[in-house]
Amino acid sequence: MNDITLTKTIDQQLADKGIQLRSYETGQHKTTCPECSHQRKNKRDLCLSININEEGARWRCHHCLWEGNAWKEALRKAPTIRKSAPKKPSTIPNTKSIKGMWGEKFFEERGLSLNHVNKFGVGMASHFVNNKRQDCIAFVYRSGEGIPTNIKFRTADKNYAQLPDCERIPYLIDCLNEEDDSILICEGEMDALTWKMVAENVISIPDGASDRKMDWLATFDVSKYKRIYLALDNDDAGIQCREEIARRIGRERCFIISYPEGCKDANEVWCLEESALKQCLESAEPYPIKSLYTANIFMEEGLQLYRGGLRKGLSTCIAGMDEIFLVRPSEVTIVSGVANCGKSEFIDAVAVNMAREHDYRFAMCSFENPVSEHLNKIAEKKVGKPARKGYIEPMDEEELLDAYDWIAQHFFFIRAEDESPTIDWCLEACVSAVLRYGVNVVVLDPYNEFDHKRPSGMTETEYVSQMMSKLKRFAQSYGVHVFFVAHPAKMRRGADGEYPLVEPYDIAGSANFANKSDVILIVERDFTKGSKEVRIHTKKMRFKQSGAIGQVDLEYDVVSGRYHKPFGYPDSTFV
């Protein structure tokens, strides 16, 4: 028989270890460690280094020191099957028919006929077990060529023994149909004989679920099977063994067989109802693969969409905005505009409105203002009065303190102290804010204030693409809306003294801000008419439930920090 070559690619081998990379090109790569990152405070630290070359891949974690290798298919072979005759037992005891002996009744009580077990060479033999010679059931292990390699003995009181120094191979490997592209792997000779009643290709692991070496996998070509059914016991040892087998032979080909409640193995199911065992085989579930789901998982959600339609976003409570923009969970909105146009002011106004009207909670990661100044700006929008003395009718100290109390219930501030404010660091803090305080919206303001530790050799376009993917996964995983402020590239005023309108692909850094966002809001300020005239544009709207492409003219109240419809639109529209 020929050597078995590995059929898995480098990425498949790494995925089996829990390692996923953006690309698998030759060179150095870094990512999180599947062995230790989930237990660390900084779960997104790229502590695992992977070197990919012409031979394969080698990895090492600089934190927990976990390391290993993956090899390219063409350059490495799995352990070879012995070309010489398998080792025979030093002494082959004579076996005799089970007819008329206690073994015949044993199998009959378990629903297996004499003719059935005879087909697989099961007999009786005298053997020393527990220092006593006894008549035992003899399960003869034979190689694919039919050569005896081992005998396992079972006494009437369920004690086991086997011949010493014998090759470990699966039971019934000599009965495999080479034309069948499926195989069932179980635990124990009795289970194998029972499964043979309803399936053709059946083997049992030789040394039980406790075997971790699994050298038996190299004794036959498992790579040719498209469907591999795993029917091991549902105890801790069986589950661990199943996991290890699936890891080694490829989870994508494996199907898990479950037994009915109250049945610990295949023979108990067979004795309960013969048709039930076949049903167990037919209802085998595909081995769960992380991030890969069948459609039935989402059917209930689909029915809800059918019955009630897609969920619309919530109002910003700014007059005129509902027609073009609503805030929906699990989306990322890019907010842009020229310098001093009021991007942050507008987001703060939206945040105060939604906190007041929808009881929304916000995580604010804004680096352009000290928290104390930001607090007072939010307080102004809440109260409708300036939080500064010297203005007409400023709020008094009691009003300011009441506003602080309200802010403390709805706003949570993320600030870098000893940490570099990277996107990964920020998202880790945002996850904590969601889990601990129930945050609904995250504000990241602005992009250029973060510490972007772009890996060597990675372009800014690639980096922004990766970053936006992280933001979207975070938004979708935790059901939050993300506002992300990103400045445009340097823009020049026209002859009229005005800046041209910012377009999505004017945003500095990468076109992926536009490509990968769900919504793009552009804040435009008419500098020729003073500071009050503001226009909000929606330049991208991925889902119609979030709004539409359009614009709204607003008037900014410098005193209160609020936005209204121009021409004296009443304050009641704010609600």
C-alpha positions in Angstrom: 0.0 0.0 0.0 1.3 3.5 -0.8 2.2 6.1 1.6 -0.6 8.5 2.7 0.0 12.1 1.7 -1.6 14.9 3.5 -4.5 16.4 1.7 -4.9 19.6 3.8 -3.5 22.9 2.7 -1.5 25.2 5.0 -4.5 27.3 5.8 -6.6 24.2 6.6 -3.9 22.9 8.9 -3.6 26.2 10.7 -7.4 26.5 11.0 -7.5 23.1 12.7 -5.2 24.7 15.4 -7.4 27.7 15.7 -5.0 30.0 13.8 -6.5 32.3 11.1 -4.6 34.8 9.1 -5.5 37.5 6.6 -3.3 35.9 4.0 -1.1 32.9 3.8 1.7 34.3 1.7 5.4 33.5 2.4 6.8 35.7 5.2 6.2 36.7 8.8 2.6 37.0 10.2 1.2 37.9 13.6 -2.1 37.2 15.2 -3.7 36.3 18.5 -3.0 33.0 20.1 -5.8 30.4 20.3 -4.1 28.9 23.4 -3.8 31.9 25.7 -5.3 35.1 24.2 -8.8 34.4 25.4 -7.5 34.2 29.0 -5.5 37.4 28.9 -6.5 40.9 29.8 -5.4 42.2 26.4 -7.2 39.6 24.3 -6.2 41.2 21.0 -2.5 41.3 21.6 -0.8 39.8 18.5 1.5 37.5 20.4 1.5 34.6 18.0 4.2 34.7 15.3 3.9 32.6 12.2 6.6 32.1 9.7 5.5 30.7 6.3 8.1 29.5 3.8 8.4 27.1 0.9 8.3 24.1 3.3 5.3 25.1 5.4 4.6 27.1 8.5 6.0 27.3 12.0 4.4 29.2 14.8 5.4 30.3 18.3 3.5 32.4 21.0 5.7 34.9 22.7 3.4 34.8 25.8 2.6 31.2 26.5 5.4 29.7 24.3 3.0 27.4 22.4 4.6 26.3 19.2 4.1 23.9 16.3 4.4 23.2 12.6 2.3 22.8 9.5 3.7 21.3 6.3 2.9 21.8 2.7 1.1 18.8 1.1 3.7 18.1 -1.5 6.7 18.1 0.9 5.5 16.0 3.8 3.9 12.6 4.1 1.9 11.1 6.9 3.3 8.1 8.7 3.8 5.3 6.2 1.9 2.0 6.4 4.2 -0.9 7.0 4.9 -2.7 3.8 6.2 -5.8 5.6 3.7 -8.2 7.2 2.2 -7.0 10.4 3.5 -8.4 13.6 1.8 -11.6 14.5 1.0 -12.5 18.1 3.7 -14.6 19.6 1.2 -17.3 20.4 -2.1 -17.7 18.6 -4.6 -19.5 20.9 -7.0 -21.9 19.3 -10.5 -20.5 19.0 -13.6 -22.5 18.8 -17.2 -21.9 17.9 -19.3 -20.0 20.5 -22.2 -22.4 19.8 -23.3 -24.2 22.9 -21.0 -22.0 25.1 -21.9 -19.0 27.3 -20.9 -16.7 24.5 -23.9 -17.8 22.4 -26.4 -16.7 25.0 -24.4 -13.5 25.6 -24.8 -12.4 22.0 -28.4 -13.6 21.7 -29.4 -11.4 24.7 -27.8 -8.5 22.9 -29.8 -9.1 19.7 -26.8 -10.5 17.6 -27.2 -13.9 16.0 -24.7 -16.6 15.9 -24.5 -16.3 12.1 -23.8 -12.6 12.4 -20.9 -12.8 14.8 -19.4 -15.8 13.0 -19.0 -13.7 9.8 -16.5 -11.6 11.7 -14.5 -14.5 13.1 -15.7 -14.1 16.7 -15.0 -17.3 18.7 -14.2 -18.7 22.2 -10.8 -19.3 23.6 -9.2 -20.2 26.9 -7.0 -17.4 28.3 -5.5 -16.2 31.6 -7.4 -13.1 32.8 -6.8 -11.8 36.3 -4.4 -14.7 37.0 -7.1 -17.3 36.2 -7.6 -19.3 33.1 -11.1 -18.7 31.8 -13.3 -19.4 28.7 -13.5 -16.0 27.0 -15.1 -14.5 23.9 -12.2 -13.9 21.5 -12.4 -10.8 19.2 -9.7 -11.4 16.5 -8.1 -8.3 15.1 -6.9 -8.7 11.5 -5.0 -6.4 9.1 -6.4 -5.2 5.8 -4.7 -8.3 4.3 -6.5 -10.6 6.7 -3.5 -11.3 8.9 -4.2 -11.7 12.6 -2.5 -9.0 14.6 -4.1 -9.2 18.0 -6.8 -10.9 20.0 -8.9 -9.2 22.6 -10.5 -11.5 25.3 -13.7 -10.8 27.3 -14.7 -12.8 30.3 -18.3 -13.5 31.4 -17.9 -10.9 34.2 -16.7 -8.2 31.8 -13.0 -8.3 32.3 -10.7 -7.8 29.4 -7.2 -8.9 28.3 -5.2 -8.9 25.1 -2.1 -10.5 23.6 1.1 -8.6 24.5 3.3 -6.6 22.1 0.9 -6.6 19.2 0.2 -4.0 16.5 -2.6 -1.6 17.4 -5.1 -1.5 14.5 -8.8 -0.8 14.4 -11.2 -3.7 14.9 -12.9 -4.9 11.6 -10.4 -3.0 9.4 -10.2 -6.3 7.4 -13.9 -6.0 6.5 -13.9 -2.5 4.9 -15.5 -2.1 1.5 -13.0 -0.2 -0.6 -15.8 1.1 -2.9 -17.6 2.8 0.0 -16.7 6.5 0.5 -18.0 6.6 4.1 -16.9 5.0 7.3 -18.2 4.8 10.9 -15.8 4.9 13.8 -17.0 3.6 17.2 -15.7 2.6 20.6 -15.6 -1.1 21.4 -15.9 -4.5 19.7 -19.6 -5.0 20.7 -20.5 -1.6 19.3 -18.7 -2.4 16.0 -20.5 -5.7 15.6 -23.8 -4.0 16.4 -23.3 -1.2 13.9 -22.5 -3.8 11.3 -26.2 -4.7 11.4 -27.1 -1.3 9.7 -23.8 0.0 8.2 -21.2 -1.5 5.9 -17.9 0.2 6.7 -17.5 0.1 10.5 -14.3 0.1 12.7 -13.7 0.3 16.4 -10.7 2.2 17.9 -8.3 -0.4 19.4 -7.6 0.8 22.8 -10.6 2.8 23.9 -11.2 6.5 24.2 -8.3 7.0 26.6 -5.8 6.4 23.8 -4.2 9.8 22.9 -1.4 8.6 20.6 -3.9 7.3 17.9 -1.2 5.6 15.9 -4.0 3.5 14.5 -5.0 6.4 12.2 -1.8 5.6 10.1 -2.8 2.0 9.5 -5.3 2.8 6.8 -6.0 5.5 4.3 -8.6 7.7 6.0 -8.2 10.5 3.5 -10.3 8.7 0.9 -13.5 8.9 2.9 -15.8 11.8 2.2 -18.1 11.2 5.2 -16.8 10.0 8.5 -19.4 9.1 11.2 -18.2 9.4 14.8 -20.2 7.2 17.2 -18.2 7.3 20.5 -19.6 7.2 24.0 -21.1 10.4 25.3 -18.8 10.6 28.4 -15.9 12.9 28.9 -13.4 10.4 27.5 -15.5 9.7 24.5 -16.1 13.4 23.7 -12.3 14.1 24.1 -11.5 11.2 21.8 -14.1 12.4 19.2 -12.6 15.9 19.3 -9.1 14.6 18.7 -10.1 12.3 15.9 -12.0 15.1 14.2 -9.0 17.5 14.6 -6.7 15.0 13.0 -8.8 13.9 10.0 -10.6 17.1 9.3 -13.8 18.4 11.0 -15.4 19.2 7.6 -15.8 15.5 6.8 -17.1 14.4 10.2 -20.6 13.7 11.4 -21.6 13.1 15.0 -23.9 10.3 15.9 -26.0 10.8 19.1 -27.8 8.0 21.0 -31.3 8.4 22.5 -31.6 9.5 26.1 -30.9 6.6 28.4 -28.8 4.6 25.9 -25.1 4.7 26.5 -24.0 2.7 23.4 -25.1 1.3 20.0 -26.0 -2.1 21.4 -28.5 -0.7 23.9 -30.2 1.3 21.1 -30.3 -1.9 19.0 -31.9 -3.9 21.8 -34.4 -1.2 22.5 -35.5 -1.0 18.9 -33.6 -2.2 15.8 -34.9 0.6 13.6 -33.7 3.2 16.1 -30.1 2.5 15.4 -30.5 3.1 11.7 -32.3 6.3 12.6 -29.3 7.4 14.7 -27.1 7.0 11.6 -29.5 8.8 9.3 -29.9 11.7 11.7 -26.2 12.2 12.3 -25.3 15.9 12.6 -22.4 17.6 10.7 -19.5 18.3 13.0 -19.9 21.9 14.1 -17.4 24.2 12.5 -16.8 27.6 14.1 -18.4 30.5 12.1 -20.1 28.1 9.7 -23.9 27.7 10.2 -26.8 25.9 8.6 -29.8 27.9 7.5 -32.1 26.4 10.1 -30.3 28.4 12.8 -31.6 31.6 11.3 -35.1 30.4 10.4 -36.8 31.9 13.4 -35.2 35.3 12.7 -36.3 35.0 9.1 -39.9 34.3 10.1 -39.8 37.4 12.3 -38.6 39.5 9.4 -41.3 38.0 7.2 -44.1 38.7 9.7 -43.0 42.2 10.9 -40.6 43.4 8.2 -37.0 44.5 8.7 -36.4 46.5 11.9 -36.3 50.2 11.2 -33.9 52.4 13.0 -34.6 54.9 15.8 -35.1 58.6 15.4 -32.3 61.1 16.2 -35.1 63.4 17.3 -33.7 66.2 15.1 -36.4 67.7 12.9 -36.2 66.5 9.3 -33.5 63.9 9.9 -35.9 60.9 10.1 -36.4 61.0 6.3 -32.7 60.5 5.6 -31.2 58.9 8.7 -32.3 56.5 11.4 -30.0 54.8 13.9 -30.0 51.0 13.6 -28.2 48.5 15.7 -25.3 46.5 14.2 -24.3 49.3 11.7 -21.2 51.5 11.2 -21.7 55.1 10.3 -18.8 57.2 9.1 -19.2 61.0 9.9 -17.0 63.3 7.9 -16.7 67.0 6.9 -14.1 69.8 6.8 -12.4 71.1 9.9 -14.7 73.0 12.4 -17.9 72.1 10.6 -19.3 70.5 13.8 -19.0 66.8 13.3 -18.5 66.1 17.0 -21.2 68.6 18.0 -23.7 66.9 15.7 -23.0 63.4 17.1 -23.2 64.8 20.7 -26.6 66.3 19.8 -27.8 62.9 18.4 -26.5 61.1 21.5 -28.3 63.4 24.0 -31.5 63.2 22.1 -31.4 59.4 21.9 -30.4 59.0 25.5 -33.3 61.2 26.5 -36.0 59.8 24.2 -34.9 56.1 23.8 -32.9 55.6 27.0 -29.9 54.8 24.9 -26.4 54.5 26.5 -23.3 55.7 24.8 -19.6 54.8 25.0 -17.6 57.9 24.0 -14.1 57.4 22.8 -13.3 61.0 21.9 -9.8 62.4 22.2 -10.2 66.0 21.0 -11.6 67.3 24.2 -10.8 66.7 27.9 -13.6 64.8 29.6 -14.5 67.8 31.8 -15.1 70.0 28.8 -17.0 67.2 27.0 -19.3 66.8 30.1 -20.3 70.4 30.0 -21.0 70.3 26.2 -23.3 67.3 26.7 -24.9 69.1 29.7 -25.7 72.2 27.5 -27.5 70.0 25.0 -29.4 68.3 27.8 -30.5 71.4 29.6 -30.6 73.9 26.7 -28.5 76.5 28.5 -24.8 77.3 28.4 -22.7 75.7 31.0 -20.4 78.8 31.1 -20.7 82.0 33.1 -20.8 85.2 31.1 -23.5 84.0 28.7 -27.1 85.2 28.9 -29.1 82.9 31.3 -26.5 80.2 32.0 -27.6 77.2 33.9 -27.1 77.4 37.6 -24.9 75.0 39.5 -27.8 72.8 40.6 -29.0 72.4 37.0 -25.4 71.5 36.1 -25.2 68.9 38.9 -28.6 67.4 37.9 -27.3 67.2 34.3 -24.1 65.4 35.5 -26.3 62.8 37.3 -28.2 62.2 34.1 -25.1 62.0 32.0 -23.6 59.4 34.4 -26.5 57.1 33.7 -26.2 57.3 29.9 -22.6 58.2 29.0 -19.4 56.3 29.6 -16.0 57.7 28.6 -13.1 55.7 27.3 -9.7 57.2 27.9 -6.2 55.9 27.4 -4.1 56.1 30.5 -1.2 53.7 30.4 -2.4 52.1 27.2 -1.8 53.2 23.6 -5.2 54.1 22.1 -5.3 51.6 19.3 -8.5 50.4 17.7 -8.1 47.0 19.2 -7.6 48.5 22.7 -10.6 50.7 22.2 -12.8 47.8 21.0 -11.8 45.8 24.0 -13.0 48.6 26.3 -16.2 48.9 24.2 -17.0 45.2 24.7 -16.7 45.8 28.5 -19.0 48.8 28.2 -21.6 46.8 26.4 -21.4 43.8 28.8 -21.2 45.9 32.0 -23.4 48.9 31.2 -25.6 47.8 28.3 -24.2 50.4 25.9 -26.2 50.8 22.6 -23.9 53.2 20.7 -20.2 53.6 20.4 -18.6 56.9 19.3 -15.0 56.9 18.0 -13.8 60.4 17.4 -11.6 60.8 15.3 -9.7 58.2 13.3 -6.4 60.2 13.2 -6.2 60.4 17.0 -5.8 56.7 17.4 -2.4 55.0 17.5 -2.3 53.0 14.3 0.3 50.4 14.7 0.3 49.3 11.1 2.3 46.1 10.6 5.4 46.4 8.4 4.6 45.8 4.8 0.9 46.6 5.2 -0.5 49.5 3.2 -2.9 52.0 4.8 -5.6 50.8 2.4 -5.1 47.2 3.7 -5.0 48.5 7.3 -8.2 50.5 7.0 -9.9 47.5 5.3 -9.0 45.3 8.2 -9.9 47.9 10.8 -13.4 48.5 9.2 -14.0 44.7 9.2 -13.2 44.6 12.9 -15.7 47.5 13.6 -18.4 45.8 11.6 -17.9 42.4 13.4 -18.0 44.2 16.7 -21.2 46.1 15.8 -22.9 42.9 14.5 -21.7 40.7 17.3 -22.9 43.0 20.1 -25.9 44.8 18.3 -24.5 48.3 18.7 -24.3 51.3 16.4 -20.9 52.7 15.8 -20.3 56.4 14.9 -16.7 56.8 13.5 -15.4 60.3 12.7 -13.0 60.4 9.8 -11.6 63.6 8.4 -11.3 64.2 4.7 -8.1 64.8 2.8 -6.9 68.4 2.8 -9.5 70.5 0.9 -9.1 74.0 -0.5 -11.7 76.8 -0.4 -13.2 77.9 -3.7 -13.3 81.5 -5.1 -16.4 82.1 -3.0 -14.6 81.3 0.2 -16.4 78.0 0.6 -15.1 74.5 0.8 -16.4 72.0 -1.8 -18.8 69.4 -0.4 -16.9 66.4 1.0 -17.7 63.2 -0.9 -17.2 59.6 0.4 -14.0 59.0 -1.5 -12.5 62.3 -0.2 -12.1 60.7 3.3 -8.4 60.5 4.1 -6.7 57.2 4.4 -8.5 54.8 2.2 -11.5 54.3 0.0 -12.5 51.4 2.3 -14.0 54.0 4.7 -16.6 54.4 2.0 -16.6 50.8 0.7 -17.1 49.1 4.1 -19.3 51.5 6.0 -23.1 51.1 6.2 -23.9 54.8 6.3 -21.9 58.0 5.4 -22.9 61.3 6.9 -21.3 64.5 5.7 -21.7 67.6 7.9 -21.5 70.8 5.9 -21.2 74.3 7.4 -21.9 77.4 5.4 -19.0 79.6 6.5 -20.3 82.5 4.4 -23.4 82.8 6.5 -21.8 82.5 9.9 -21.8 79.5 12.2 -25.5 78.7 12.4 -26.2 77.3 8.9 -25.5 73.5 8.8 -26.5 70.9 6.2 -26.4 67.2 6.9 -26.0 64.9 3.9 -26.4 61.2 3.7 -24.0 60.0 0.9 -24.3 56.3 1.5 -27.2 54.2 2.8 -26.7 50.4 2.7 -30.1 49.6 4.0 -33.3 51.5 3.3 -34.5 50.8 6.9 -31.8 53.2 8.0 -32.8 56.1 5.7 -32.2 57.4 2.2 -29.7 59.4 0.3 -30.5 63.1 0.8 -29.9 66.2 2.8 -31.4 68.3 5.6 -30.9 72.0 6.3 -30.5 72.8 10.0 -29.7 75.7 12.2 -27.2 75.3 15.0 -27.9 77.1 18.3 -24.5 78.2 19.6 -25.9 78.8 23.1 -27.7 75.5 23.6 -25.7 73.3 21.3 -28.9 72.0 19.7 -30.0 71.7 16.1 -33.3 72.9 14.7 -35.0 73.5 11.5 -34.1 77.0 10.3 -36.5 79.9 10.1 -37.7 79.7 13.7 -38.8 76.0 13.7 -40.3 75.4 17.1 -38.4 73.6 19.8 -41.1 71.0 20.0 -39.7 69.4 16.9 -36.7 68.4 18.9 -38.8 65.8 20.7 
